[in-house]
Amino acid sequence: MTELIVVGDDRESDDAARRETCERNPWGMDLSDQHVYLQIAAERLSIVRYVYLVQIEDGIATAAQRASLEYADAVLIGWPENDASDLVTLGDDQMKMVHAQMREMEEYIAKFRAMEVKNDLEGMTDVLIRVTERVAEVRRAFQPRFLLPTFAEIRRVVQAEWDEDMGRIDIEAGADGEQVRQETLEEAAGDGDGDNQ
């Protein structure tokens, strides 16, 4: 990371310059290489994904929670190095779009932090999806030939798997319940036989 240093005699102007620098480059990295935005996007999504995973790991993840994690994984898989041969150089308009996506990503990450404090898992699930969508757009811009799934596609697959898993649990629970009932009846019958002897 490149440390940004602001030099000046007046403390107020130093503070204003620091604020402006943070607004333009909150990551403190050298942005002269366009592809650094890819690295930043991947790192930011990875952190949010990890924090989310820690929040939900104690319980059984819902279909929406699973899908949001799968979506983040799908966008991060095979992430390119900054000098990968299939990355393209963007024009000014495309870079404006990347800057907009990165700004929105950071805004959603701030919302994610606030929801984490409140332990708002439903809100965090939605915001993880929004962060992932912004990162996916950045990746699409720089690596247009790499096909990325949409959240809707991931959600359909995960929902089908979820429904199948839940059906299995219901069947197993029913079978276990029937087995317990049968064993209870057998024990009761055995106790009754003992009383007659």
Disulfide bonds with the S-S distance in Angstrom:
none
